[in-house]
Amino acid sequence: MLFGADVFVFCFAWLTMAQLLAQEDKEKTTALKDLLSRIDLDELMKKDEPPLVFPKTLEEFEYAFNEHGQLRHTKTGEPFVFNHKEDLHRWNQKRYEALGEIITQHVYERLEQDCGLRRQTLPEGYGVVVLNPNDNFLEVEKAEEPGGGEAAPDGSDEPAEKRERKEERESKRRTDFYEKYRNPQKEKETDRIPIRGNSSPEEHTLYVWDHFISTSLAKNIFVVAHSYGGLSFLDLMIQREEEVKSRVRAVAMTDSVHNVWHQNANRSIQGWLKERCCNWVSSPEPLDTPVEPMLPDCLHLSAGTERHDLTSWRSFHSIFRFFSKHMEQDESVEQDEEKEPDDREVSTATPVSMRSSNRARHEDL
């Protein structure tokens, strides 16, 4: 098939235009990427949000706890609603945190007023110990670097080591920026300083044991360990096996995430857990119904709820019945052991042949 010259000219012109359009689109894309890279997403988020000023009390928030200990709105009776303002996640998160701080103080006050506990800072003594294994760091506001963070010159003549440090700081600044965007509650740059001897839940548990529990005069020690607390207790037992076995009568876990295999617990510890530990797990089954565990490390019972955060509350009475049972069993054993010296004294007053016979039985035993 033959084509006229005008057709070839048109095809050539069309191809040229397509190439130009593709190049133009590429340039626009590059320019758009460059523009987006210069936009401060944090500032963009702040543009249309209300001021981050929130009430200072539960009453001002219009929330209160009802007779069942549930947080409810005082006017609507509804539970807490996170999305108080649509499409303002950062503002809603800040409001949530402000209310959380008030609730934390409210819980402290209830523990002090209703339970007679005293809030003290480690290291000081306790009668009843409520561990706080998640409090491992102090956040201190960072001091501004010299130069106020202004753009530095090219630095092509600077030593390589100095340029590397600058690049590291710039990389950290970008990382911190995206972390701040992902976690908007961090309003200011802070340094996290580990608390000495308490920089992890496991360290905290070990510290409290060594400095308070093991040195106390308490005869009957019982442990309630929720979630990661179960893992921390098992770690404590691995570190202080003989001490824990001699002092702790029983352990109640609630939806614990411990693992005797991954944590390398020896057979002696595994045997102790099977005798003196029970884990109330989240389950649709009624309270105290036996639950088949994936890992048969101890007795597993249903907490009567499928909500992880309610397992301790729902199994509260069952836990203390479990503690009472073990205390009664141990006291019974101790009473039997106290009787043995009297029996031996009686045997020494019997004829020689009886002593010989008793001694032989004792050696066999």
Buried (B, 14 or more C-beta within 10 A) or exposed (E): EEEEEEEEEEEEEEEEEEEEEEEEEEEEEEEEEEEEEEEEEBEEBBEEBEEEEBBEEBEEBEBEBEEEEEBBBEEEEEEBEEEEEEEBBBBBBBBBBBBEEBBEEBEEEEBEEEEEBEEEEBEEEBEEBEBEBEEBBEEEEEEEEEEEEEEEEEEEEBEEEEBEEEEEEEEEEEEBEEEBBEEBEEEEEBEEEEBEBBBBBBBBBBBBBBBBBBEEEBEEBBBBBBBBBBBBBBBBBBBBBEBBEEBBBBBBBBBBBBBBEEBEBEEEBBEBBEEBBBBBBBBEBEBBEEBEEEEEBBBBBBBBBEEBEBBBBBBBEBBEEBBEEBBEEBEEEEEEEEEEEEEEEEBEEEEEEEEEEBEEEEEEE
